[in-house]
Amino acid sequence: MNPPIEEYTPREIVAELDKYIIGQDAAKRAVAIALRNRFRRQQLPLEERDDVLPKNILMMGPTGVGKTEIARRLAQLARAPFVKVEATKFTEVGYVGRDVDAMVRDLVANSVRLVERERAEAVEDRAKELALDRMAELLESQSAETSPAPRVAFPMFGGMPIISEASGDDSDEDTVYDWQKEENQRQERIAAIREKLTNGDLQDEFVEIEIEESNNPFLQVFTPGGMEEMGLDMNQLPGNFGSKRSSFKATVAEAMPVLIEEEAKKCIDQGSVNREALRRAEQTGIIFIDEIDKVAVSQTKGAGPDVSREGVQRDLLPIIEGSTVQSKFGAIRTDHILFIAAGAFHMSSPSDLIPELQGRLPIRVELEPLTENDFGRILKEPKNALTKQYVKLLAVDGYQLSFTLEALDAIAHFASEINKKIENIGARRLHTVMEKLLEDHLFDAPEKGPKTVAIDAETVHLKLEKFTNHLASARKIL
């Protein structure tokens, strides 16, 4: 797990982003400052924090240059709730489509999942212990059902329960049954089974487990703010509506993760999770609004779909400015959510946005198109570089895949050339080129078994040059 975000300076935040994203230094600096400002705000006195609002960011640049990746990695670094939406999915109130409040509700839902995952990790050790206890009891009761049981009789008018042995003799003598002794013996058997489970034994034993399934349906209803999802707490209704239990048979190895997950849920206070999730979404949430340029409207137009586009901007305005949105987990204020808007702005410019929205996106950063040199660095430097991913994928089938530096430079060259001749889709072109280059190996690897494959520049040219030489063919395939 990353260290707490307050330990990062803006320079260190940029260094962390450099591990995954090549270039775009201006955008990295802008988001690093925005993230550090959040920490600075938290150090202010409570009465002064509300006056410090986040400086929302507008990223401008062609597709595939890293706009979304910067925002996503920033959220992961800060362990902050994050949601990515497309502005084109929203419509003005009164038109068919999603209302803009939906992105805030999505942020809260993501925040709840984030907090639940953190709480589950915090109680993982305790959940494992409880799951071991439960599994040991299940195995003991299962073995007890297959062993001969004594016949127990209860006197009608008081007295201790009596037992007559289920033996074949004709003795009529009744003896008082020692319940405490039997319980002690049962606990000893459970302890012995638990020790075996702890040592990794009994993994192939079959056991029947019963788990509780969630039975909280959601209804979609129309509210003054638009379409809302309403949760019904069936646990509060009379009768057996709150939960549904189901049983299935599985090996101990398969059943243990299920029991651990269920025990972890029992250790977590859902009300506390929801409250913390709302707080995290309000104070540290990040909403990335992509394709903001698609709802920008030239001032000379004012009819047809342009009306709806401008309406989307006006609906976005109060959300970015700061308002209260109702969600199924509670009300959330958007004043301190960081909004990062992005768009290519090929057919429009930021000045085509309504002035009020422009004012709510005061930080402007322009991302540069990727060059052939950038493509080469993308293939070599990031922790999750495509080349490293393919090496790991083919290693599953016993392939030892490697690339020469010349091969990586050739791949970068072909990706850059195809972008120039067809359409510039940025670093996403590398995905297509790599798939074409390794297509045969990816298809044949399971049957060919262990093999050492070295991709050199000559191999790259043989596989890819036909796509750049025949542009018409490349248009159809790429």
C-alpha positions as CSV (number, residue, x, y, z in Angstrom):
1,M,0.0,0.0,0.0
2,N,1.2,3.5,-0.8
3,P,2.2,5.8,2.1
4,P,-0.4,8.3,3.2
5,I,-0.8,11.0,0.6
6,E,0.2,13.8,3.1
7,E,3.8,12.4,2.9
8,Y,4.0,13.3,-0.8
9,T,5.3,16.7,-2.0
10,P,4.1,17.9,-5.4
11,R,7.5,16.9,-6.8
12,E,7.1,13.4,-5.4
13,I,3.6,13.1,-6.8
14,V,4.9,13.9,-10.2
15,A,7.6,11.3,-9.7
16,E,5.0,8.7,-8.9
17,L,3.0,9.7,-12.0
18,D,6.1,9.4,-14.1
19,K,6.2,5.7,-13.4
20,Y,3.1,5.2,-15.5
21,I,2.8,8.2,-17.8
22,I,5.3,9.5,-20.2
23,G,5.6,13.3,-20.8
24,Q,2.8,15.8,-20.1
25,D,4.8,17.6,-17.4
26,A,2.4,20.6,-17.3
27,A,-0.6,18.4,-16.6
28,K,1.2,16.4,-13.9
29,R,2.3,19.6,-12.2
30,A,-1.2,20.9,-12.2
31,V,-2.8,17.8,-10.6
32,A,0.1,17.5,-8.1
33,I,-0.5,21.0,-6.9
34,A,-4.3,20.3,-6.7
35,L,-3.7,17.2,-4.6
36,R,-1.2,18.9,-2.3
37,N,-3.7,21.8,-1.8
38,R,-6.2,19.3,-0.4
39,F,-3.7,18.3,2.3
40,R,-2.9,21.9,3.0
41,R,-6.6,22.7,3.4
42,Q,-7.0,19.8,5.9
43,Q,-4.4,21.5,8.1
44,L,-6.4,24.7,8.4
45,P,-8.7,25.4,11.4
46,L,-12.2,24.0,10.9
47,E,-13.8,27.4,10.5
48,E,-11.5,28.3,7.6
49,R,-11.7,25.1,5.6
50,D,-15.0,25.8,3.9
51,D,-13.7,28.9,2.4
52,V,-10.9,27.1,0.5
53,L,-12.4,25.6,-2.7
54,P,-10.6,23.3,-5.0
55,K,-9.1,24.7,-8.2
56,N,-10.8,22.6,-10.9
57,I,-8.7,21.7,-14.0
58,L,-9.5,21.7,-17.7
59,M,-7.2,19.5,-19.8
60,M,-6.9,20.1,-23.5
61,G,-5.3,17.7,-25.9
62,P,-5.8,15.0,-28.5
63,T,-7.1,11.5,-27.7
64,G,-4.6,9.0,-26.4
65,V,-2.1,11.3,-24.8
66,G,-2.8,10.4,-21.2
67,K,-5.6,12.7,-19.9
68,T,-7.7,10.0,-18.4
69,E,-4.7,8.0,-17.1
70,I,-3.3,11.0,-15.2
71,A,-6.6,11.5,-13.4
72,R,-7.0,7.7,-12.7
73,R,-3.5,7.3,-11.3
74,L,-3.9,10.4,-9.2
75,A,-7.0,9.0,-7.6
76,Q,-5.2,5.7,-6.9
77,L,-2.2,7.5,-5.4
78,A,-4.5,9.4,-3.1
79,R,-6.7,6.4,-2.4
80,A,-9.6,8.8,-3.2
81,P,-13.0,8.0,-4.6
82,F,-12.9,8.4,-8.4
83,V,-15.4,8.3,-11.2
84,K,-15.0,8.9,-15.0
85,V,-18.0,10.1,-17.0
86,E,-18.5,11.3,-20.5
87,A,-20.2,14.7,-20.9
88,T,-22.0,13.3,-24.0
89,K,-23.9,10.8,-21.9
90,F,-25.8,13.6,-20.1
91,T,-28.7,15.6,-21.4
92,E,-30.5,18.7,-20.2
93,V,-33.3,18.1,-17.8
94,G,-36.4,17.4,-19.9
95,Y,-34.5,15.4,-22.5
96,V,-34.1,11.7,-22.7
97,G,-30.8,10.6,-21.0
98,R,-29.0,10.7,-17.7
99,D,-29.1,13.8,-15.5
100,V,-25.8,15.3,-14.3
101,D,-26.5,14.4,-10.6
102,A,-25.9,10.7,-11.6
103,M,-22.1,11.2,-11.6
104,V,-22.2,12.4,-8.0
105,R,-24.2,9.4,-7.0
106,D,-21.8,7.1,-8.8
107,L,-18.9,8.8,-6.9
108,V,-20.6,8.0,-3.6
109,A,-21.2,4.4,-4.6
110,N,-17.5,4.0,-5.6
111,S,-16.6,5.6,-2.3
112,V,-18.7,3.1,-0.4
113,R,-16.9,0.2,-2.2
114,L,-13.5,1.8,-1.5
115,V,-14.2,2.1,2.3
116,E,-15.7,-1.4,2.4
117,R,-12.6,-2.8,0.8
118,E,-10.3,-1.0,3.3
119,R,-12.4,-2.1,6.3
120,A,-12.4,-5.7,5.1
121,E,-8.6,-5.6,4.8
122,A,-8.4,-4.2,8.3
123,V,-10.4,-7.1,9.8
124,E,-9.0,-9.8,7.5
125,D,-7.0,-11.5,10.3
126,R,-9.9,-11.6,12.6
127,A,-12.2,-12.8,9.8
128,K,-9.8,-15.6,9.1
129,E,-9.8,-16.8,12.7
130,L,-13.6,-16.7,12.8
131,A,-13.9,-18.5,9.5
132,L,-11.5,-21.3,10.9
133,D,-13.7,-21.6,14.0
134,R,-16.8,-21.9,11.8
135,M,-15.2,-24.4,9.4
136,A,-14.0,-26.6,12.3
137,E,-17.5,-26.7,13.8
138,L,-19.0,-27.6,10.4
139,L,-16.6,-30.4,9.9
140,E,-17.1,-31.7,13.5
141,S,-20.9,-31.6,13.2
142,Q,-20.7,-33.3,9.8
143,S,-18.6,-36.1,11.3
144,A,-21.0,-36.4,14.3
145,E,-23.9,-37.0,12.0
146,T,-22.3,-40.1,10.6
147,S,-21.4,-41.6,14.0
148,P,-23.8,-43.6,16.2
149,A,-25.8,-41.4,18.5
150,P,-27.2,-42.3,21.9
151,R,-31.0,-42.3,22.4
152,V,-31.9,-39.5,24.8
153,A,-35.2,-39.5,26.7
154,F,-36.6,-36.6,28.8
155,P,-38.6,-37.5,31.9
156,M,-42.1,-36.1,31.8
157,F,-42.1,-34.8,35.4
158,G,-38.7,-33.1,35.9
159,G,-35.4,-34.6,36.6
160,M,-32.2,-34.9,34.4
161,P,-32.3,-36.2,30.9
162,I,-31.6,-39.9,30.8
163,I,-30.0,-42.0,28.1
164,S,-30.2,-45.6,27.1
165,E,-27.2,-46.9,25.1
166,A,-27.9,-47.9,21.5
167,S,-26.2,-51.2,22.0
168,G,-27.5,-54.6,21.2
169,D,-27.8,-55.8,24.8
170,D,-31.1,-56.2,26.7
171,S,-30.1,-54.0,29.6
172,D,-32.9,-51.7,30.8
173,E,-30.8,-49.7,33.1
174,D,-31.0,-46.0,32.6
175,T,-28.1,-43.7,33.3
176,V,-27.9,-39.9,33.7
177,Y,-26.4,-38.4,30.6
178,D,-23.3,-36.2,31.3
179,W,-23.9,-33.2,29.0
180,Q,-20.9,-31.3,30.2
181,K,-18.6,-34.3,29.4
182,E,-20.0,-34.6,25.9
183,E,-19.6,-30.8,25.3
184,N,-16.0,-31.0,26.5
185,Q,-15.3,-33.9,24.1
186,R,-16.9,-32.0,21.3
187,Q,-14.7,-28.9,22.0
188,E,-11.6,-31.2,22.0
189,R,-12.6,-32.6,18.6
190,I,-13.2,-29.1,17.2
191,A,-9.8,-27.9,18.5
192,A,-8.1,-30.9,16.8
193,I,-9.9,-30.2,13.5
194,R,-9.0,-26.5,13.8
195,E,-5.3,-27.3,14.3
196,K,-5.4,-29.5,11.1
197,L,-7.0,-26.6,9.2
198,T,-4.4,-24.2,10.4
199,N,-1.6,-26.6,9.2
200,G,-3.2,-26.7,5.8
201,D,-4.7,-30.2,6.1
202,L,-8.2,-31.3,5.1
203,Q,-8.2,-28.9,2.1
204,D,-9.8,-31.6,-0.1
205,E,-12.5,-32.5,2.4
206,F,-16.1,-31.7,1.3
207,V,-18.3,-29.7,3.5
208,E,-21.8,-28.2,3.2
209,I,-21.9,-24.5,4.1
210,E,-24.8,-22.1,4.5
211,I,-24.3,-18.5,3.6
212,E,-26.6,-15.4,3.8
213,E,-27.4,-13.7,0.5
214,S,-28.1,-10.1,0.3
215,N,-31.8,-9.4,-0.4
216,N,-32.0,-5.7,-0.5
217,P,-33.6,-4.7,-3.9
218,F,-33.4,-1.3,-5.3
219,L,-36.1,0.6,-7.1
220,Q,-35.6,3.3,-9.6
221,V,-37.9,6.2,-8.9
222,F,-38.4,9.7,-10.3
223,T,-37.4,12.5,-7.9
224,P,-37.1,16.3,-8.3
225,G,-33.4,15.7,-9.1
226,G,-34.1,13.1,-11.8
227,M,-33.9,9.3,-11.8
228,E,-32.8,8.1,-8.3
229,E,-32.1,4.6,-7.0
230,M,-33.9,3.9,-3.7
231,G,-32.8,1.1,-1.5
232,L,-35.3,-0.9,0.5
233,D,-34.1,-2.1,3.9
234,M,-35.9,-5.4,4.1
235,N,-34.4,-6.2,7.5
236,Q,-36.7,-3.6,9.0
237,L,-39.9,-5.3,7.6
238,P,-41.8,-7.8,9.6
239,G,-41.5,-11.5,8.8
240,N,-38.6,-13.3,7.2
241,F,-37.9,-10.7,4.4
242,G,-34.5,-9.5,5.5
243,S,-32.2,-12.2,4.3
244,K,-32.1,-15.4,2.3
245,R,-29.9,-18.3,3.2
246,S,-28.6,-20.8,0.7
247,S,-26.4,-23.8,1.1
248,F,-23.9,-25.6,-1.2
249,K,-21.3,-28.3,-1.1
250,A,-17.6,-27.5,-1.7
251,T,-14.1,-28.5,-0.6
252,V,-12.6,-26.8,2.4
253,A,-10.2,-24.9,0.1
254,E,-13.1,-23.5,-2.0
255,A,-15.4,-22.8,1.0
256,M,-12.8,-20.9,3.2
257,P,-12.7,-17.7,1.1
258,V,-16.5,-17.6,1.1
259,L,-16.6,-17.9,4.9
260,I,-13.8,-15.3,5.4
261,E,-15.8,-12.8,3.2
262,E,-19.0,-13.4,5.2
263,E,-17.2,-13.1,8.5
264,A,-15.5,-9.9,7.4
265,K,-18.9,-8.4,6.6
266,K,-20.2,-9.3,10.0
267,C,-17.2,-7.4,11.6
268,I,-18.0,-4.2,9.6
269,D,-20.5,-1.7,10.7
270,Q,-22.3,-0.7,7.5
271,G,-23.7,2.5,8.9
272,S,-20.1,3.6,9.8
273,V,-19.0,2.6,6.3
274,N,-21.7,4.8,4.7
275,R,-20.9,7.8,6.8
276,E,-17.1,7.5,6.2
277,A,-17.8,7.0,2.4
278,L,-19.9,10.2,2.3
279,R,-17.2,12.1,4.0
280,R,-14.5,10.8,1.7
281,A,-16.5,11.5,-1.4
282,E,-17.1,15.1,-0.2
283,Q,-13.6,15.9,0.9
284,T,-11.4,13.8,-1.4
285,G,-13.6,12.7,-4.3
286,I,-12.4,13.3,-7.9
287,I,-14.8,13.4,-10.9
288,F,-13.2,13.2,-14.4
289,I,-15.6,14.6,-17.1
290,D,-14.3,13.5,-20.5
291,E,-15.4,14.9,-23.9
292,I,-16.4,18.2,-22.4
293,D,-15.6,19.7,-25.8
294,K,-18.6,17.8,-27.3
295,V,-21.0,19.9,-25.3
296,A,-19.3,23.2,-26.2
297,V,-21.4,25.3,-28.5
298,S,-20.4,28.1,-30.9
299,Q,-22.1,31.3,-30.0
300,T,-23.4,31.6,-33.5
301,K,-25.5,28.5,-33.2
302,G,-28.7,28.2,-31.2
303,A,-31.0,25.6,-32.6
304,G,-31.4,21.8,-32.7
305,P,-29.2,19.7,-30.5
306,D,-27.0,22.7,-29.6
307,V,-29.8,23.8,-27.2
308,S,-29.5,20.5,-25.2
309,R,-25.7,20.8,-25.2
310,E,-25.8,24.2,-23.6
311,G,-28.4,22.9,-21.2
312,V,-25.9,20.2,-20.1
313,Q,-23.4,22.9,-19.4
314,R,-25.9,24.8,-17.3
315,D,-26.8,21.7,-15.4
316,L,-23.1,20.9,-14.8
317,L,-22.6,24.4,-13.4
318,P,-24.3,24.1,-10.0
319,I,-22.7,20.7,-9.5
320,I,-19.2,22.1,-10.1
321,E,-20.0,25.3,-8.2
322,G,-21.2,23.4,-5.2
323,S,-24.6,22.0,-4.4
324,T,-26.3,19.1,-2.5
325,V,-27.1,15.9,-4.2
326,Q,-29.3,13.2,-2.7
327,S,-28.0,9.6,-3.0
328,K,-29.2,6.3,-1.5
329,F,-26.4,6.6,1.1
330,G,-27.3,10.1,2.1
331,A,-27.0,13.7,1.0
332,I,-23.6,14.8,-0.3
333,R,-22.2,18.3,-0.9
334,T,-20.1,18.9,-4.0
335,D,-18.3,22.0,-2.9
336,H,-14.9,20.3,-2.3
337,I,-15.0,17.6,-4.9
338,L,-12.2,18.1,-7.5
339,F,-13.5,18.2,-11.0
340,I,-11.1,17.5,-13.9
341,A,-12.6,18.2,-17.3
342,A,-10.9,17.1,-20.5
343,G,-11.5,17.3,-24.2
344,A,-9.7,17.3,-27.6
345,F,-11.2,20.6,-28.7
346,H,-10.7,19.8,-32.4
347,M,-13.9,21.4,-33.6
348,S,-14.3,23.9,-30.8
349,S,-12.3,25.8,-28.2
350,P,-12.6,26.3,-24.4
351,S,-14.0,29.8,-25.2
352,D,-17.1,28.1,-26.7
353,L,-18.1,26.9,-23.2
354,I,-20.5,29.2,-21.4
355,P,-18.6,31.8,-19.4
356,E,-19.9,30.6,-16.0
357,L,-18.5,27.1,-16.6
358,Q,-15.2,28.5,-17.9
359,G,-14.9,30.4,-14.6
360,R,-15.3,27.1,-12.7
361,L,-12.4,25.5,-14.5
362,P,-9.7,28.1,-13.8
363,I,-6.6,25.8,-14.3
364,R,-5.9,25.2,-18.0
365,V,-3.3,22.7,-19.1
366,E,-2.6,21.7,-22.7
367,L,-1.3,18.2,-23.4
368,E,1.1,17.8,-26.2
369,P,0.7,15.2,-29.0
370,L,2.9,12.1,-28.6
371,T,6.0,11.8,-30.8
372,E,7.8,8.8,-32.1
373,N,10.3,9.2,-29.3
374,D,7.4,9.3,-26.7
375,F,6.1,6.0,-28.1
376,G,9.5,4.4,-27.7
377,R,9.6,5.5,-24.0
378,I,6.1,4.3,-23.5
379,L,7.2,0.8,-24.6
380,K,10.3,0.8,-22.3
381,E,9.8,2.9,-19.2
382,P,6.4,2.6,-17.4
383,K,5.9,-0.1,-14.8
384,N,2.9,-1.4,-16.7
385,A,4.4,-1.1,-20.2
386,L,2.7,-3.1,-23.0
387,T,5.9,-5.0,-23.7
388,K,6.1,-6.1,-20.0
389,Q,2.5,-7.2,-20.1
390,Y,2.9,-9.4,-23.1
391,V,6.1,-11.0,-21.6
392,K,4.1,-12.0,-18.5
393,L,1.0,-13.2,-20.5
394,L,3.0,-15.5,-22.8
395,A,5.1,-16.8,-19.9
396,V,1.8,-18.5,-18.7
397,D,2.2,-20.8,-21.8
398,G,5.9,-21.3,-21.3
399,Y,7.0,-18.7,-23.8
400,Q,10.1,-16.7,-23.0
401,L,9.5,-13.5,-24.9
402,S,12.0,-10.7,-25.3
403,F,12.4,-7.5,-27.4
404,T,15.6,-5.9,-28.6
405,L,15.9,-2.1,-28.2
406,E,15.9,-1.8,-32.0
407,A,12.6,-3.7,-32.2
408,L,11.0,-1.3,-29.7
409,D,12.2,1.7,-31.7
410,A,10.8,0.1,-34.9
411,I,7.4,-0.5,-33.2
412,A,7.3,3.1,-32.1
413,H,8.2,4.2,-35.7
414,F,5.3,2.2,-37.2
415,A,2.8,3.4,-34.6
416,S,3.8,7.0,-35.3
417,E,3.6,6.5,-39.1
418,I,0.2,4.9,-39.0
419,N,-1.1,7.7,-36.8
420,K,0.1,10.2,-39.4
421,K,-1.4,8.5,-42.4
422,I,-4.8,7.3,-40.9
423,E,-5.9,9.0,-37.8
424,N,-4.0,10.1,-34.7
425,I,-5.3,8.1,-31.7
426,G,-2.2,8.6,-29.7
427,A,-0.7,5.8,-27.5
428,R,-3.8,3.6,-28.2
429,R,-2.2,2.8,-31.6
430,L,0.5,0.8,-29.8
431,H,-2.2,-1.7,-28.7
432,T,-3.2,-2.4,-32.3
433,V,0.4,-2.6,-33.5
434,M,1.5,-4.9,-30.7
435,E,-1.5,-7.2,-31.3
436,K,-0.7,-7.4,-35.0
437,L,3.0,-8.1,-34.3
438,L,2.4,-10.9,-31.7
439,E,-0.8,-12.3,-33.2
440,D,0.7,-15.6,-34.3
441,H,2.5,-16.2,-31.0
442,L,-0.6,-15.4,-29.0
443,F,-2.6,-17.9,-31.1
444,D,-0.1,-20.7,-31.3
445,A,1.5,-20.5,-27.8
446,P,-0.7,-23.1,-26.0
447,E,0.0,-25.8,-28.5
448,K,3.7,-25.1,-29.2
449,G,4.6,-25.2,-25.5
450,P,7.9,-23.8,-24.0
451,K,9.7,-21.7,-26.5
452,T,12.2,-18.8,-26.6
453,V,11.1,-15.9,-28.8
454,A,13.2,-12.9,-29.5
455,I,11.6,-10.0,-31.4
456,D,14.1,-8.0,-33.4
457,A,13.8,-5.1,-35.8
458,E,13.7,-7.3,-38.8
459,T,10.8,-9.3,-37.5
460,V,8.9,-6.0,-36.8
461,H,9.5,-4.8,-40.3
462,L,8.4,-8.1,-41.9
463,K,5.1,-8.1,-39.9
464,L,4.2,-4.4,-40.0
465,E,5.5,-2.7,-43.1
466,K,2.6,-3.9,-45.3
467,F,0.2,-1.8,-43.1
468,T,2.1,1.4,-43.7
469,N,2.9,0.7,-47.4
470,H,-0.8,0.1,-48.3
471,L,-2.8,2.8,-46.6
472,A,-6.1,1.6,-48.0
473,S,-5.6,-1.8,-46.4
474,A,-4.5,-0.2,-43.2
475,R,-7.7,1.9,-43.1
476,K,-9.7,-1.3,-43.2
477,I,-7.7,-3.3,-40.7
478,L,-6.4,-0.7,-38.2
